[in-house]
Amino acid sequence: MSEAYEHAPCGLVSTTTDGTIVRVNATFCRWTGYQADELLDQRRIQDLLTIGGKVFQQTHLAPLLQMQRSVAEVKLEIRRRDGRKVPMLINAVRRTVGETEQDDFACIVVNDRHKYEVELLHARRQAEEALEARTAAEEALQRADRHKDEFLATLAHELRNPLAPIQAAVRLLTRKAFADEQLNWSTRVLERQVAQLGRLVDDMLDVSRIAEGKLEVRKQRISLATAIDLAVEGVRDLIRTQSHHLRVDLPDAPLFVNADPTRLTQIVLNLLNNAAKYTPPGGTIDLAVRREGDELAMAVRDTGIGIAPEHLDTLFDIFSQLPEGHSRSGGGLGIGLSLVRALTEQHGGTVTVTSAGVGMGSEFIVRLPLSSDQTIVQNSDALDTWPPRSRRRILVVDDSEDSAVSLAMLLEADDYETHTAADGHAALRLAFEFQADVLLVDIGLPDMSGYDVARQILRDPRSSGMLLIALTGWAQERDIQAARDAGFHHHLAKPVDYRQLLQILK
């Protein structure tokens, strides 16, 4: 404490109430040029003041200490031993020490204070500039992240448009049995690749929804086996072309979870698709489900290329890619596993990955909470057959001729009577001239929006009983709500799930 007192950054002086100096530190002595023994009990504080300072001390400082027992920031000039004047800023307090009163003074040279203030202001400016730079960098990062999400959403939207006519054309081709085996083979390839492209577009759109916190999950009680069956069907062609062997091991009693059926299928499908892509041809993929207390554990294990330990922690990060030396040519965009984690967490579950290393295969385990109700109920809602044929009239409204004609041809093949319109005004005219029962309306028309088409048609009494279905590459919740607000009865994302469309038409 004595060392700290002696070398404090300010001058410290203690006096009796009449001003006699009883204690002084080395800092004050250095500033005034006195030795401590020249001041202690030898001089009063007022002896060191100029004439003006002595007057101020007698008329203001001493009375204030007597009444308030403290004085803050008083500027006085102290006379050094050599006669020079030193401007100081003084703070003083009166306190009781034992049975006596004592005044303590803390002094700082005004010039030094100015220097400190300048340094402090400079440091503050530097801190503010650093904060501004950091804020600007964070804003730039947020903008870049926002642009990335917008890019994904826009890319998904743009990819949906050409997918729609391709998908419809492929469906038409698959209805014919061609004599030319090469044509049949080409048709099957087209069907597989369009399905894969459609899943990729859906994944990209879901990633952008997750980033915006807008991914919608509609939970219901569902058997995991149902989702697995749909996922296996979705990946069957890829497994067959890669000559993989898929083994599925399910418990005897079905396990039920509260989940979104589409999202649950998406989780399983992405894991199987990942295993199939990252396993050399002729590999083995095992999917096993077991009950663990109040949870189910679904493990997908493959004999694929494996994962180095240093890459396990980042494998579920968005756009995560293995180094070129460890990945195969079909590596993908690095969004499938990120989507698996996000969807699993939205269902209150977890996903983990283990691998013994490169070339040793991998195992992914998804754990989900079981539904409290594990009672087996016969599902009567399954769509086992195609809807019955009908000659209902359907008007397809789309400015893309390929999209409109291909979808119309597909509906004609299912015995619907169709007509097409390329813009909103044509749709308003043909809807009643054609006496359409159903309108399939693209939202992005050249002359007016599909929403405006729906509103104007529904204002006409002749629209009674007419079914309106919105078609768009944008399929976020706000787009679905906008379609509802305009009066559409249903909303379908491009490329249209044809089976879902037929179910609506039925």
LUMFIDREN-332792 format. One record per residue (C-alpha): x, y, z. Coordinates in nm, 2 decimals, padded with zeros to 4 digits, always signed. Each point is the difference from the previous one (the first is absolute). Layout:
// residues N
{{X,Y,Z}}
...
END
This chain:
// residues 506
{{+00.00,+00.00,+00.00}}
{{+00.29,+00.24,+00.08}}
{{+00.16,-00.07,-00.34}}
{{-00.33,+00.07,-00.17}}
{{-00.05,+00.32,+00.19}}
{{+00.35,+00.13,-00.07}}
{{-00.01,-00.06,-00.37}}
{{-00.37,+00.07,-00.07}}
{{-00.06,+00.18,-00.33}}
{{-00.12,+00.31,+00.19}}
{{+00.15,+00.21,+00.27}}
{{-00.14,-00.09,+00.35}}
{{+00.02,+00.24,+00.30}}
{{-00.15,-00.03,+00.34}}
{{-00.03,+00.30,+00.24}}
{{-00.14,+00.10,+00.33}}
{{-00.31,+00.23,-00.01}}
{{+00.23,+00.30,+00.02}}
{{+00.19,-00.12,-00.31}}
{{+00.32,-00.15,+00.16}}
{{+00.13,-00.27,-00.23}}
{{+00.02,-00.33,+00.19}}
{{+00.04,-00.24,-00.29}}
{{+00.11,+00.03,-00.37}}
{{+00.09,-00.25,-00.27}}
{{+00.30,-00.01,-00.23}}
{{-00.21,+00.11,-00.30}}
{{-00.10,+00.33,+00.16}}
{{+00.36,+00.06,+00.11}}
{{+00.13,-00.07,-00.35}}
{{-00.25,+00.24,-00.16}}
{{+00.08,+00.28,+00.25}}
{{+00.38,-00.05,+00.04}}
{{-00.01,-00.05,+00.38}}
{{+00.14,-00.28,+00.21}}
{{-00.26,-00.16,+00.23}}
{{+00.18,+00.12,+00.32}}
{{-00.02,+00.36,-00.13}}
{{-00.38,-00.02,+00.00}}
{{-00.10,-00.23,+00.29}}
{{-00.09,+00.21,+00.30}}
{{+00.20,+00.28,-00.16}}
{{-00.25,+00.16,-00.23}}
{{-00.37,+00.05,-00.04}}
{{-00.18,-00.07,-00.33}}
{{-00.08,+00.37,-00.04}}
{{+00.37,+00.08,+00.02}}
{{+00.04,-00.18,-00.34}}
{{-00.28,+00.21,-00.16}}
{{+00.03,+00.33,-00.20}}
{{-00.15,+00.31,+00.15}}
{{-00.32,-00.06,-00.20}}
{{-00.01,-00.36,+00.11}}
{{+00.04,+00.10,+00.37}}
{{-00.29,+00.23,-00.03}}
{{-00.21,-00.27,-00.16}}
{{+00.10,-00.25,+00.27}}
{{-00.10,+00.23,+00.28}}
{{-00.33,+00.12,-00.16}}
{{-00.12,-00.32,-00.17}}
{{+00.20,-00.31,+00.04}}
{{+00.03,-00.01,+00.39}}
{{-00.37,+00.11,+00.05}}
{{-00.12,-00.26,-00.24}}
{{+00.20,-00.28,+00.16}}
{{-00.15,+00.11,+00.34}}
{{-00.36,+00.00,-00.13}}
{{+00.00,-00.27,-00.27}}
{{+00.30,-00.20,+00.10}}
{{+00.10,-00.04,-00.37}}
{{+00.10,+00.22,-00.29}}
{{+00.03,-00.13,-00.36}}
{{+00.21,+00.12,-00.29}}
{{+00.14,+00.33,+00.12}}
{{+00.27,+00.15,-00.22}}
{{+00.28,+00.17,+00.19}}
{{+00.36,+00.09,-00.07}}
{{+00.27,-00.16,+00.22}}
{{+00.33,+00.17,+00.04}}
{{+00.30,-00.23,-00.05}}
{{+00.31,+00.02,+00.22}}
{{+00.18,+00.18,-00.28}}
{{-00.28,+00.26,-00.03}}
{{-00.17,-00.13,-00.31}}
{{-00.37,-00.04,-00.01}}
{{-00.17,-00.33,-00.06}}
{{-00.37,+00.00,-00.09}}
{{-00.18,-00.29,+00.18}}
{{-00.35,-00.13,+00.03}}
{{-00.08,-00.09,+00.36}}
{{-00.26,-00.22,+00.17}}
{{-00.02,+00.02,+00.38}}
{{-00.19,-00.18,+00.27}}
{{-00.01,+00.04,+00.38}}
{{-00.01,-00.32,+00.21}}
{{+00.04,-00.10,+00.36}}
{{+00.32,-00.18,+00.10}}
{{-00.02,-00.13,+00.35}}
{{-00.10,+00.31,+00.21}}
{{+00.12,+00.26,-00.25}}
{{-00.12,+00.14,-00.33}}
{{+00.22,-00.03,-00.31}}
{{-00.02,+00.15,-00.35}}
{{+00.11,-00.22,-00.29}}
{{+00.10,+00.16,-00.34}}
{{+00.03,-00.18,-00.33}}
{{+00.18,+00.21,-00.26}}
{{+00.07,-00.04,-00.37}}
{{+00.20,+00.22,-00.23}}
{{-00.25,+00.16,-00.24}}
{{+00.24,-00.04,-00.29}}
{{+00.03,-00.37,+00.07}}
{{-00.37,-00.03,+00.03}}
{{-00.04,+00.17,-00.34}}
{{+00.25,-00.26,-00.14}}
{{-00.20,-00.28,+00.16}}
{{-00.32,+00.14,-00.14}}
{{+00.15,+00.02,-00.35}}
{{+00.13,-00.35,+00.03}}
{{-00.34,-00.11,+00.13}}
{{-00.18,+00.17,-00.29}}
{{+00.24,-00.16,-00.24}}
{{-00.06,-00.34,+00.15}}
{{-00.37,+00.06,-00.01}}
{{+00.01,+00.10,-00.36}}
{{+00.20,-00.31,-00.08}}
{{-00.25,-00.22,+00.19}}
{{-00.29,+00.17,-00.18}}
{{+00.16,-00.05,-00.34}}
{{+00.07,-00.36,+00.08}}
{{-00.36,-00.04,+00.11}}
{{-00.12,+00.16,-00.32}}
{{+00.22,-00.22,-00.21}}
{{-00.12,-00.31,+00.19}}
{{-00.36,+00.11,-00.04}}
{{+00.05,+00.07,-00.37}}
{{+00.17,-00.35,-00.04}}
{{-00.29,-00.16,+00.19}}
{{-00.26,+00.18,-00.22}}
{{+00.19,-00.10,-00.31}}
{{+00.01,-00.36,+00.12}}
{{-00.38,+00.02,+00.07}}
{{-00.06,+00.14,-00.34}}
{{+00.21,-00.27,-00.16}}
{{-00.19,-00.26,+00.20}}
{{-00.33,+00.16,-00.10}}
{{+00.11,+00.01,-00.36}}
{{+00.10,-00.37,+00.02}}
{{-00.35,-00.09,+00.13}}
{{-00.17,+00.21,-00.26}}
{{+00.22,-00.16,-00.27}}
{{-00.09,-00.35,+00.12}}
{{-00.37,+00.09,+00.00}}
{{+00.02,+00.16,-00.34}}
{{+00.20,-00.28,-00.15}}
{{-00.25,-00.25,+00.13}}
{{-00.28,+00.21,-00.15}}
{{+00.18,+00.02,-00.34}}
{{+00.07,-00.37,+00.00}}
{{-00.36,-00.09,+00.07}}
{{-00.13,+00.17,-00.32}}
{{+00.19,-00.22,-00.26}}
{{-00.05,-00.30,+00.22}}
{{-00.38,+00.01,-00.04}}
{{-00.02,-00.06,-00.37}}
{{+00.29,-00.25,+00.01}}
{{-00.18,-00.20,+00.27}}
{{-00.33,+00.01,-00.19}}
{{+00.17,-00.11,-00.32}}
{{+00.18,-00.29,+00.18}}
{{-00.33,-00.12,+00.15}}
{{-00.15,+00.00,-00.35}}
{{+00.30,-00.20,-00.13}}
{{-00.03,-00.26,+00.28}}
{{-00.36,-00.07,-00.10}}
{{+00.12,-00.15,-00.33}}
{{+00.19,-00.32,-00.05}}
{{+00.25,+00.07,-00.28}}
{{+00.14,-00.28,-00.21}}
{{+00.33,+00.17,+00.00}}
{{+00.18,-00.11,+00.32}}
{{+00.23,+00.30,-00.01}}
{{-00.30,+00.24,+00.00}}
{{-00.14,-00.19,+00.29}}
{{+00.33,+00.02,+00.18}}
{{+00.03,+00.37,-00.07}}
{{-00.35,+00.05,+00.14}}
{{+00.08,-00.17,+00.32}}
{{+00.32,+00.20,+00.04}}
{{-00.20,+00.32,-00.06}}
{{-00.25,-00.10,+00.27}}
{{+00.27,-00.08,+00.25}}
{{+00.19,+00.32,-00.06}}
{{-00.30,+00.22,+00.01}}
{{-00.10,-00.15,+00.33}}
{{+00.35,+00.06,+00.14}}
{{+00.00,+00.36,-00.13}}
{{-00.34,+00.06,+00.15}}
{{+00.13,-00.12,+00.34}}
{{+00.31,+00.22,-00.03}}
{{-00.22,+00.30,-00.07}}
{{-00.22,-00.08,+00.30}}
{{+00.30,-00.03,+00.22}}
{{+00.14,+00.34,-00.11}}
{{-00.33,+00.16,+00.06}}
{{-00.03,-00.16,+00.35}}
{{+00.35,+00.12,+00.09}}
{{-00.09,+00.36,-00.09}}
{{-00.32,-00.04,+00.21}}
{{+00.19,-00.13,+00.30}}
{{+00.25,+00.29,-00.03}}
{{-00.30,+00.24,+00.01}}
{{-00.17,-00.19,+00.28}}
{{-00.30,-00.06,-00.22}}
{{+00.01,-00.38,-00.05}}
{{-00.34,-00.13,+00.08}}
{{-00.04,-00.34,+00.18}}
{{-00.35,-00.15,+00.02}}
{{+00.03,-00.28,+00.26}}
{{-00.23,-00.30,+00.03}}
{{+00.02,-00.35,+00.13}}
{{+00.17,-00.21,-00.26}}
{{+00.18,-00.34,-00.01}}
{{+00.37,+00.03,-00.08}}
{{-00.04,-00.30,-00.23}}
{{-00.23,+00.20,-00.23}}
{{+00.27,+00.27,-00.04}}
{{+00.27,-00.27,-00.06}}
{{-00.21,-00.17,-00.27}}
{{-00.04,+00.33,-00.18}}
{{+00.37,+00.09,+00.03}}
{{+00.11,-00.35,-00.12}}
{{-00.22,+00.04,-00.30}}
{{+00.15,+00.34,-00.07}}
{{+00.36,-00.13,+00.01}}
{{-00.07,-00.34,-00.16}}
{{+00.12,+00.10,-00.35}}
{{+00.32,+00.15,+00.13}}
{{+00.08,-00.31,+00.20}}
{{-00.08,-00.23,-00.29}}
{{+00.22,+00.20,-00.25}}
{{+00.29,-00.01,+00.26}}
{{-00.05,-00.38,+00.05}}
{{-00.03,+00.06,+00.38}}
{{-00.16,-00.24,+00.24}}
{{-00.25,+00.16,+00.23}}
{{-00.11,-00.18,+00.32}}
{{-00.28,+00.14,+00.21}}
{{-00.05,-00.13,+00.36}}
{{-00.32,+00.12,+00.17}}
{{-00.14,-00.11,+00.34}}
{{-00.30,-00.23,-00.01}}
{{-00.23,+00.26,+00.15}}
{{-00.02,+00.33,-00.18}}
{{+00.14,+00.31,+00.18}}
{{-00.21,+00.32,-00.02}}
{{+00.14,+00.36,+00.02}}
{{-00.16,+00.34,-00.01}}
{{+00.15,+00.13,-00.32}}
{{-00.07,+00.17,-00.33}}
{{-00.03,-00.30,-00.24}}
{{+00.17,+00.19,-00.28}}
{{+00.29,+00.12,+00.21}}
{{+00.05,-00.34,+00.17}}
{{+00.02,-00.16,-00.34}}
{{+00.25,+00.27,-00.11}}
{{+00.22,-00.08,+00.30}}
{{+00.01,-00.37,-00.09}}
{{+00.04,+00.06,-00.38}}
{{+00.29,+00.24,+00.05}}
{{+00.19,-00.25,+00.22}}
{{-00.06,-00.28,-00.25}}
{{+00.09,+00.22,-00.29}}
{{+00.32,+00.11,+00.18}}
{{+00.09,-00.36,+00.07}}
{{-00.06,-00.11,-00.36}}
{{+00.20,+00.29,-00.15}}
{{+00.30,-00.05,+00.24}}
{{+00.02,-00.37,-00.04}}
{{+00.20,-00.15,-00.29}}
{{-00.21,-00.22,-00.24}}
{{-00.09,-00.34,+00.15}}
{{-00.01,+00.12,+00.36}}
{{-00.23,-00.08,+00.28}}
{{-00.24,+00.24,+00.18}}
{{-00.17,-00.10,+00.32}}
{{-00.30,+00.19,+00.15}}
{{-00.10,-00.13,+00.34}}
{{-00.26,+00.14,+00.25}}
{{-00.02,-00.09,+00.37}}
{{-00.17,+00.14,+00.30}}
{{+00.21,+00.16,+00.28}}
{{-00.23,+00.09,+00.29}}
{{-00.22,+00.29,-00.10}}
{{+00.19,+00.05,-00.33}}
{{+00.05,-00.18,-00.32}}
{{+00.35,-00.03,-00.16}}
{{+00.03,-00.03,-00.37}}
{{+00.35,-00.10,-00.12}}
{{+00.12,+00.03,-00.36}}
{{+00.33,-00.18,-00.05}}
{{+00.20,-00.04,-00.32}}
{{+00.32,-00.16,-00.13}}
{{+00.10,+00.32,-00.17}}
{{+00.30,+00.24,-00.01}}
{{-00.02,+00.09,+00.37}}
{{+00.08,+00.33,+00.16}}
{{+00.33,+00.12,+00.15}}
{{-00.03,+00.09,+00.37}}
{{+00.08,+00.37,-00.05}}
{{-00.31,+00.03,-00.23}}
{{-00.26,-00.15,+00.22}}
{{-00.08,+00.32,+00.19}}
{{-00.07,+00.20,-00.31}}
{{-00.18,-00.26,-00.20}}
{{-00.35,+00.14,+00.08}}
{{+00.09,+00.36,-00.08}}
{{-00.16,+00.16,-00.30}}
{{+00.19,-00.04,-00.32}}
{{+00.25,-00.22,+00.18}}
{{+00.22,-00.20,-00.24}}
{{+00.26,-00.27,+00.05}}
{{+00.34,+00.06,-00.14}}
{{+00.04,-00.10,-00.37}}
{{+00.21,-00.30,+00.10}}
{{-00.27,-00.15,+00.22}}
{{-00.31,+00.08,-00.20}}
{{-00.14,-00.17,-00.30}}
{{-00.10,+00.16,-00.33}}
{{-00.37,+00.02,+00.11}}
{{+00.08,+00.21,+00.30}}
{{-00.30,+00.24,-00.03}}
{{-00.06,+00.34,+00.14}}
{{+00.05,-00.07,+00.37}}
{{-00.35,+00.08,+00.11}}
{{-00.16,-00.34,+00.05}}
{{+00.15,-00.08,+00.34}}
{{-00.04,+00.36,+00.12}}
{{-00.37,-00.04,-00.08}}
{{-00.01,-00.34,+00.18}}
{{+00.13,+00.17,+00.32}}
{{-00.24,+00.30,-00.03}}
{{-00.30,-00.22,-00.06}}
{{+00.09,-00.25,+00.27}}
{{+00.05,+00.28,+00.26}}
{{-00.34,+00.15,-00.10}}
{{-00.15,-00.33,+00.10}}
{{+00.17,+00.01,+00.34}}
{{+00.27,-00.26,-00.10}}
{{+00.37,-00.03,-00.06}}
{{+00.22,-00.13,-00.28}}
{{+00.36,-00.13,+00.05}}
{{+00.26,-00.15,-00.23}}
{{+00.29,-00.24,+00.06}}
{{+00.27,-00.14,-00.22}}
{{+00.31,-00.21,+00.06}}
{{+00.18,+00.22,-00.26}}
{{+00.05,+00.03,-00.37}}
{{-00.10,-00.31,-00.19}}
{{-00.18,-00.15,+00.31}}
{{-00.36,+00.10,-00.07}}
{{-00.23,+00.22,+00.21}}
{{-00.29,-00.02,+00.23}}
{{-00.27,+00.27,+00.06}}
{{-00.24,-00.04,+00.29}}
{{-00.32,+00.20,+00.03}}
{{-00.18,+00.00,+00.33}}
{{-00.35,+00.13,+00.03}}
{{-00.25,+00.00,+00.29}}
{{-00.27,-00.26,-00.03}}
{{-00.37,+00.09,+00.00}}
{{-00.16,-00.05,+00.34}}
{{-00.27,-00.20,-00.19}}
{{+00.15,-00.32,-00.16}}
{{-00.34,-00.16,-00.08}}
{{-00.02,-00.15,-00.34}}
{{-00.28,+00.16,-00.21}}
{{-00.10,-00.11,-00.34}}
{{+00.08,+00.28,-00.25}}
{{-00.29,+00.05,-00.23}}
{{+00.14,+00.31,-00.17}}
{{+00.26,-00.17,-00.21}}
{{-00.03,+00.07,-00.37}}
{{+00.01,-00.35,-00.14}}
{{-00.16,+00.07,-00.34}}
{{+00.00,+00.28,-00.26}}
{{-00.32,+00.21,+00.01}}
{{-00.28,-00.09,-00.24}}
{{+00.00,+00.14,-00.35}}
{{-00.20,+00.31,-00.07}}
{{-00.08,+00.24,-00.29}}
{{+00.02,+00.30,+00.22}}
{{+00.12,+00.31,-00.18}}
{{+00.33,+00.14,+00.11}}
{{+00.15,+00.34,-00.11}}
{{+00.38,+00.01,+00.04}}
{{+00.12,+00.36,+00.02}}
{{+00.38,+00.05,-00.04}}
{{+00.21,+00.23,-00.22}}
{{+00.25,-00.28,-00.05}}
{{-00.14,-00.19,-00.30}}
{{+00.21,-00.31,+00.08}}
{{-00.14,-00.01,+00.36}}
{{-00.36,+00.06,-00.10}}
{{-00.01,-00.24,-00.29}}
{{+00.19,-00.28,+00.17}}
{{-00.22,+00.01,+00.31}}
{{-00.31,+00.02,-00.22}}
{{+00.11,-00.30,-00.20}}
{{+00.06,-00.20,+00.32}}
{{-00.35,+00.09,+00.12}}
{{-00.14,-00.10,-00.34}}
{{+00.16,-00.34,+00.04}}
{{-00.19,-00.04,+00.32}}
{{-00.33,+00.08,-00.19}}
{{-00.04,+00.36,+00.11}}
{{-00.11,+00.26,-00.26}}
{{+00.25,+00.29,-00.01}}
{{+00.07,+00.34,-00.14}}
{{+00.30,+00.24,+00.05}}
{{+00.03,+00.37,+00.05}}
{{+00.33,+00.20,-00.02}}
{{-00.10,+00.31,+00.20}}
{{-00.25,+00.13,+00.25}}
{{-00.24,+00.17,-00.25}}
{{-00.02,-00.32,-00.20}}
{{-00.07,-00.19,+00.32}}
{{-00.28,+00.24,+00.10}}
{{-00.16,-00.05,-00.35}}
{{+00.05,-00.38,-00.04}}
{{-00.10,-00.09,+00.36}}
{{-00.37,+00.06,-00.09}}
{{+00.01,-00.06,-00.38}}
{{+00.16,-00.34,+00.06}}
{{-00.23,-00.05,+00.31}}
{{+00.30,-00.13,+00.20}}
{{-00.06,-00.20,+00.31}}
{{+00.36,+00.05,+00.12}}
{{+00.25,+00.28,-00.06}}
{{+00.37,-00.08,+00.05}}
{{+00.15,+00.35,+00.01}}
{{+00.37,+00.10,+00.00}}
{{+00.05,+00.30,+00.23}}
{{+00.27,+00.17,-00.21}}
{{-00.19,+00.10,-00.31}}
{{+00.12,+00.28,-00.23}}
{{-00.30,+00.23,+00.01}}
{{-00.14,-00.05,+00.35}}
{{+00.07,-00.22,+00.29}}
{{-00.17,-00.34,+00.05}}
{{-00.14,+00.15,+00.32}}
{{-00.19,+00.27,-00.20}}
{{-00.13,-00.27,-00.24}}
{{-00.15,-00.19,+00.29}}
{{-00.15,+00.31,+00.16}}
{{-00.17,+00.11,-00.32}}
{{-00.13,-00.34,-00.09}}
{{-00.15,-00.06,+00.35}}
{{-00.19,+00.33,-00.02}}
{{-00.19,-00.14,-00.30}}
{{-00.31,-00.21,+00.11}}
{{+00.08,-00.25,-00.28}}
{{+00.30,-00.11,+00.21}}
{{-00.22,-00.18,+00.25}}
{{+00.14,-00.35,+00.04}}
{{+00.32,+00.07,-00.19}}
{{+00.32,-00.14,+00.16}}
{{+00.30,+00.24,+00.00}}
{{+00.36,-00.14,+00.04}}
{{+00.30,+00.23,+00.02}}
{{+00.33,-00.12,-00.16}}
{{+00.32,+00.17,+00.08}}
{{+00.37,-00.06,+00.04}}
{{-00.02,+00.20,+00.33}}
{{-00.13,-00.23,+00.27}}
{{+00.07,+00.17,+00.33}}
{{-00.27,+00.05,+00.26}}
{{-00.06,+00.36,-00.10}}
{{-00.06,-00.11,-00.36}}
{{-00.25,-00.26,+00.11}}
{{-00.17,+00.25,+00.22}}
{{-00.01,+00.25,-00.29}}
{{-00.17,-00.26,-00.21}}
{{-00.26,-00.07,+00.27}}
{{-00.07,+00.37,+00.04}}
{{-00.06,+00.04,-00.38}}
{{-00.26,-00.28,+00.02}}
{{+00.20,-00.30,-00.13}}
{{-00.12,-00.33,+00.14}}
{{+00.34,-00.17,-00.03}}
{{+00.36,+00.09,-00.05}}
{{+00.25,-00.22,-00.19}}
{{+00.37,+00.06,-00.04}}
{{+00.17,-00.06,-00.34}}
{{+00.09,-00.25,-00.11}}
{{-00.35,-00.13,+00.08}}
{{-00.03,-00.32,+00.20}}
{{-00.23,-00.16,-00.26}}
{{-00.14,-00.26,+00.24}}
{{-00.08,+00.27,+00.25}}
{{-00.18,+00.19,-00.28}}
{{-00.20,-00.30,-00.09}}
{{-00.10,-00.05,+00.36}}
{{-00.13,+00.36,+00.01}}
{{-00.19,-00.05,-00.33}}
{{-00.16,-00.31,+00.14}}
END
